């Protein structure tokens, strides 16, 4: 199994990614993106040693390295812009369990690098070991205060919260826990910290807020503390789950719909990018408020690139990633949560009240385990079969089957041995028909 994925490099430490691999990736990246490179890591146990060897590899190409320490991925994007870098890397496996680690790569425009836009070339350099030679150097650079001030500058002029607002912050023992609590306190909020200590063992729970079991502690704490909201971040601070005052997790499609409505009230006609999995709820909301909804493939590399190409103001993925033009098209979960607080503060209503008027869809999102070697071929065969059977298909990302009043999407995960499946309809009867269709496909997935 290759560690070179569609939008990052990722694998298990140390059977798939170790110090030697990190050195070679550093040398390959320094060859591909020679110059000044910002490098950080999340809180994973293997992060410091992989960062050390990545930096050594990049230095061997003559590159200048800015070691920015333990950071969220949005901080790396900020560093590239703030320090005028030629590229950047965060050593992270995002929401994956503790045994994983990897590399998220960015170019001089702070755009994430996909397989098509550079990872494929980097892989060729890595395998040939045909590296640029030079004598570079590294320096350690503190960036936390600069980033916090940047985020505060985006919200302070608009947001008046005060001590009356209380939040629960679950940092999942990842990098966001080192930043978010301080930002909230500087805005005058009462902060209840949960799993905000940096610990790559992830003792609280796995750093994946898209899974219900990882939200249980935050739900309980919100109710116990009488907090207004709870926020759960993933390992590298680019994915978010939101807990309402009553301890209920709010669907990401409703959060995205709310952010879209908020934006379009200020900027009518704005372009908003969404992934292929996004609920029709959000797409209908964008259109209702006069925005232009632009579909895109799943993945941060594709969403950010599409936003830059379209000069879009907002982007979103069903998995809980929210992208902003203000953060150089990065999916910054901390800024997303602050925008939600701003909305509640302005409207003087609970989150549940703000989201209740969005169009209702019956939907489900599931992930089915599959043999890694067969996940892409399964989707390819499924597409061919459904075409022969005459189904109306949208193949922007995976296979989306269009029904009279709903749809079902099947796609291979780019980060795990899984098939991602989403389906929905406005009509309950139609939804049940689509569900039966989906179940018939699931039975054929090779386990």
N, C-alpha and C positions, 0 to 999 in steps of 0.2 A: 504494500500500500504506500503510495507516494505521500510525502509530507507537504508537497506543493499543491495547494488547493486553489479553488477558483478565486478567492479573495484574501487569502493569507497563507502563511506556512504554519502547519500545526501538527502535533503528534505527541506521543507519550514519552515522557522523560523517564529513564534514559535509554530505553530500547529503540526509540525512533529519532529522538533529538537529544544530543549530548553536547559536551563542550567542544569537541572536535567539529561537529556539525555546525555549531554556532559560529566558530571561527571561520569556517568556509563560507557560511551565509554572509557574515560580515565582510569578508573579502570580495564576495560576489556583489554585494550591495554597493560597496565602495567603488567597485569597477563600473557598475551600472549607473550609480548616482554619485559620482565623484564630487567632493567638495565639503561643505560644512553640513554635518549630519547631527540632528538631535536624537538622542537615544535614551529611552526610559524603560521601566519594567513595572509590572503590577506586583502584588504581594506574594506570588507563588514562591515556594521554597527554593525552586531551581532558578529563580529569576536572577539573583545576583551573579552566580557563576556563569550563566548563559550570557548575561550582559557583558561581563568582563571579557569573555572570549570573543563575542561578537565585536566588541570595540577593538580588541587586538587585531582581529581580521581586517576591520575597516581601516585602522591606522596603517596597516601594511600596504595599503593602496595609495597612501599619501593624503588621505582624508583628514579633516579636522572634526573631532568628535566633541559634542557638548553632552556630557553625562548629566541628565536632569533628574536622576534619582527615581523614586517610586512615584508613579503618576498614573492618572487615568489616560485613556487613549485620546480624548478630546484635548488634554493638556499637551500632548505631543503635536497635535495639529496647531494649537495655539503657538507653541514654541517655534515651529517652522516659520510661521508668519511673523511672530514677534522678533525673532532673531535673524530673520532673512536667511534661512537655511536652504540648502540644496536638496534636502530630503529629511526624512525622519523615520524612526522605528520604535514601536512599543513591543516589548517582549511580554507576551500575554497569550493566554488561551481563552480569554473572554469569560464566557459562562460555563466552560467545560469543567469537569471535576479536577481535583487537585493533582492527579497524576499527569495531566496534560500541560504542555506549554507550547509557545509558538512565537511568530513574528508578524505583526501588522506593519505594512510598509507604506510610505507616503513619498510623493515626489516633491519637486520644488514649488509646486502650486498648492501644496498641502492636500493634494488629491490622493485618496487611497489607491494603491496599485493592485490591479487585478491580474489574473493569469494572462489575459490578452494584452494588457498594457505594460507588462514588465516582469511578472513572476515567471512566465514561461522562458523569457530571455535569461533571467537570473538563474533559473534551473540549469540552462545550458552552460552558463559560466561556472556554476557550482560543480557540475559533472565533469567539465573539461579541465577545471582548476587553472584556467587561463586568465589569471588575475592581473590587474594593473599593479605596478610596483612603485613604491614611494615611501617616504618617511613622514608620516603624519603625526598627530599628537592628540591628546584628549585633555579636557578640563572639566571640572565639576562645576555645575551652575545651578544655583537655587532659583526655582521658577514659581514656587507655590504662591508667594505674595503677589507676583505679577499677574498670575492667572486669576487669583481671587479678586484683585482690583479690576481686572478686565470684566469679569462676570458682574461684579457690583455696579460697574459703570453702565452696564446694559439695562439694569433694573432699578437702580436707586432713584433716578429722575422720575420714574413712573409709579413706584411701589411704596405705599405707606401702610406698614403692617402693625408694628408696635408689639408690645409684650402680650397683647390679648391673643395672638395667634400661636398655637402650639402644634408641633410636628413630631412624628416619630421617624427617625432616620435609621434604616437597616442597611449598613454598608456591606453586608455579606462577607465581612473580614477582608474585603478587597480595597482597592485604591480610593474609591469614592468616599469611604469613611474617613479618610485623612483630609478631605476638602469640604464636603458638604456641611457638617455640623458647624464649622467656623463661619462659613458664609451665612448660614441661617441666623446664627447668633449676632453677627454684625448687622443684620437687618432687623434686629430687635425681637426675634422670635424665641419662644421657649422650645428647647430641643431635648428630646428624649432619645438618647443614643442606644442603638442595639447592634451588636456585631460590628462596631466601628473600629475595633483594634485590628491592626494589620496582622494577619496570621494565615499563611499559606496552607495550613491544614484545614482551613475553613470549618472550624469547630461548630459554628452556629448552624450552618446548612450549606449545601452546594451553592455556588455563586450564580444561580440561574433563576431569576425572578419570574420566568415564564411558567414555572412548575408550581402548582398549588401547594405542595408540601413545604416549599421554601418560603411561603408567605405566612404560615401559621403563627410564628412568633410575633411578627409585625401586627397582624390582625388583633391578637390578644393584647399587645401593648397599647395599641391605639385606644381600645375600649377601656383598659385599666387606667390609662393616663387621662382619659377624656380629651384626647388630642383631636385637632380639627382634621388632620390628614396624616397618612403614613406613606413613606416612599421606600421602596426596596430597590437597590442598585445591584448590578452584576459585578463581576470581578474587575473589569476595567472601566466602569463608569459610563458606558454608552447605551445601556439598556435599563429600562425602568418599569416597575410595577407600582400602581397607585392604590392606596387603601383609603376608603371613605371613612367618615366619622363613626359610622356604625360597625366598622370592622369588615366591610365588604370590599373585595377586590373589584376594581372597575376595569371592564374590558378595554384593551388597547385601542380598539376601533372607536370607542366612545371618547377616549382621551384625545385621539387624533382628530376626531370630528370637532371636539371642543376647541382645540388649538387652531383648527382651520377656520372655524366660525369667528374666533377672536381675531385672527389675522385679517380675514376678509371684511370685517366691520371697519377696520382701519385702512385696508388696502384693497378696495374693490377691484376685481379682475386679476388678482395675483395668481401666479402659477404655483401649483402644489403637486409634488411628485409622490406617488404611492406605489407600493410593491404589488406584485400580481396576486398576493394573498389577501389584500385589504378588503374589508367588508364593503358591500354596496352602501351601507349606512354612511360611511365617510365620503364616498364618491357622490352620493346623493346630496349630502350636506354641502360639499364644495360647490356643486352646481347650483344648489338652492340659494347660496349666498353670493353667487356671481363669480366664482373662481373657475380656473381652468384646471381640471384634474388630468394629470399626465401619468400613465402607467409605466412601470419599469420592472426589470428583473429584480428578484430578491437579492439582497446583499449590499453591504455598505459601500463597496467600490462602485457598484452600478448606480445606486441612488445618488450618491454625492456627485458622480460624474454627470448624470442626467440633470441634476439641479444646476450645476455650473453651466452646462450647455444651454439650458433653458432660462437661466437667470431666475430660477424659482426661489420663492421666499421660504418655503416649508417643505419638508419631506417626512414620510413616515412608513414604518413597516409594522405588520401585524404582531411581530415578535416583541414590540415595545421599544423600538428605536425611533427617535424623533430628531430630525435634522433641521438646522437653521442657517439661513444666509449669514446671520450675525456672527456665527461661530465658524465661518469659512466653510460652510456646508457640512460640518461635522455633526454626528449624532451625539449631542451633549445632554445626558440624562439630568444633570444638575440644573442646567438652564431650563429644560422642559418642566421640571418640578416647580421651579420658581415662577414660570409663566402660568402654571395652574393656580398657584397661590395668588398671583396677581389678579387673575380672573375672579376668583372667589372673593377677594378683598374688594374689588371694584363693584361686583354685582351684589355683594352682601347676602349671598345665598350659599347653601351647602352645595357640595359637588353633585350630590344625587339630584338636586333640583335643576342644576345647570344642564345635565345630560338627559333629562327625561323626555325632552321633546324631539330627540333625534329619531328618524324613521326606524322602526323595529324590523329586524331580520332574525329568522331562526337560523342558527349557524353552529358549526362544530369544527374544531381544528384538532387534528390528531397526528401523531408521529408513529410510524410502524417500523420496527426493526427489520433490517434486510441485510443480506450478505453484501459486504462492502464491494466485492468484485462484480456484483450483479445489479446494483441500484440504478446505474445509468442505462444499462441495456434493458432493464425492465421497463423504464419509462419510454425508451425508444420503441420497444415492441408494442407497448400499450398504445402509443400514438398511431402506429401503423395499423393495428387492429381496429381502433375506433374510426380511423379514416375509411377503412374498407367497409365498416358497418354504417357509414353515412352520418355520423355525428358531426355537429357543428363544433369546431375546435378553435381555440386561441392558444397558440404555441409560443407566446412571448417568453414564457419561463415554465418549462415542464409542459403538461397537457391540461388545458382547461376546457372542460366539456360544458357547452352552453345549452341550457334547457329553456323551456318556454318562460319560466319565471324563477330562474335560479341558475346555479352553476356548481361544478365540482372541479377542483384543481388537484393534480397529482404531480409532485416534483421530487427529484432526488436531492437530499440535503448535501450541501457542499462541505459541511464540517463534521458530520457524523454518519455512521452506517444506518441511515433512516430514510424512509419515504415520508415526506410531508404531505398531508391531505387536508384540504379545507373545502367545505361545501356550505351553501346557504340558500335560502329562499324567503321571500316575504310571506309566502303562503304555506301554512302548516301541512296541508295535504301534499303539495308539491315537494316540500322538504322531505317528507317521509318516503316519497318515491325516489328522490335523489339519494337518500340514505341507503335504501335497498341496493341501488346501483353501486354506491361506494362500497358497501359490504361485499358485493360480488367481486369487486376488483381486489379488495384486501385479501380475500381468500386465495388469491393467485400470487401474492407477494412471496418470493423465495426466502424462507427463514434460515 
